Amino acid sequence: MFEHIERVPGDAILGLIEAFKKDTNPQKVDLGVGVYRDAHGNTPVMRAVKEAEARLLSNETTKTYIGSHGAPAYGGVVLPMVLGAGSPVLEANRASATQSPGGTGALRLAADFIATQLPGRGIWVSDPTWPNHHGIFTAAGIELHKYPYVDPDNRLDFNGMLGALKKIPEGDVVVLHACCHNPTGFDLSPSQWQQVLEVVKERQLLPLIDFAYQGFGAGLDEDAYGVRLFAEQLDEVIITSSCSKNFGIYCERTGCLIMVAKDSEQMENIRSQVAIVARENYSNPPAHGGAIVSEILHDAELSAMWREELTEMRDRINTLRRDFVEALKPYGLAEKYACVAEQRGMFSYTGLTPDQVDRLRDEFGIYMVRSGRANVAGFSQENLPYLAKAIAAVND
């Protein structure tokens, strides 16, 4: 039965990992894999996470199932982190949290919910967007469309985006990145969020806000601006949140699907349907990552430690962005790549062409996705001079 099955190309980023490992260049640089790295190139375990895990190990009494919606304690800390401690949405019991295997799992829950409960609705994603958005929504059987996001000069094309949103059929779903847009790093300003909100209201669109990098842009609350605006101003919003990144627990796969409904009764109806979707996907989510997050956010000391560490990570990335542009000044390229300092989060849409990316890999051992997306956390004070020299060479 398997004889007709063909081999397909592997994931591009996974292929970069293998190629990077085999490269013997002592100055090689990995800017492809989307994880945070410190100044030494490591993805460390946060101090708050270590302490939380020690407490969990000491106090854990069971390994039983936690239910399709996950641990209530996890939802109890994620909802105010995302929507705000004094959120009127939470006071009105309009929001429901479902623990998921990472933000990816939350997106798949959202996709299956849309496919089963809102059949025939199309879904619109930014061009470009995180590549797995395409796979997740298409696999759920939803018709996928694109709206413009970046112009030919590698700038945020907000006018193009807004114009396209105004033409989306009423009732369709539009995917928005809350902050730290992946892969571009271009985020919306508060005034731009307000303009998008007005179009969403006018066209009666259903927003699905992907919130994968809370805390990596400007701050935990600042990054949630668009999410909270939409949740408070609209009757219905879908939010997919991830704690895998901002707690540095990538391998624990810790996410959350947040459904916002018109009122508490409608929310309970939706919650019952999401439970079925979760049950059919994986039955119960993994418990450990959510337990870590709950332990940290329920404890003032651990919470303060985690916020301090997250601030250090964010500040390091933002400093590296500015230093990268500074390193290009001697080559007359600072203005061309000034956008890197303006972007937010771990990723940057550098504007490098596929041919330039290939040259960086083949001639200098610098690895990134061929779209020109670079993981800024892969920069370091040590490799920035080498990076700048290499980029100048491929810009000749």
Disulfide bonds with the S-S distance in Angstrom:
none
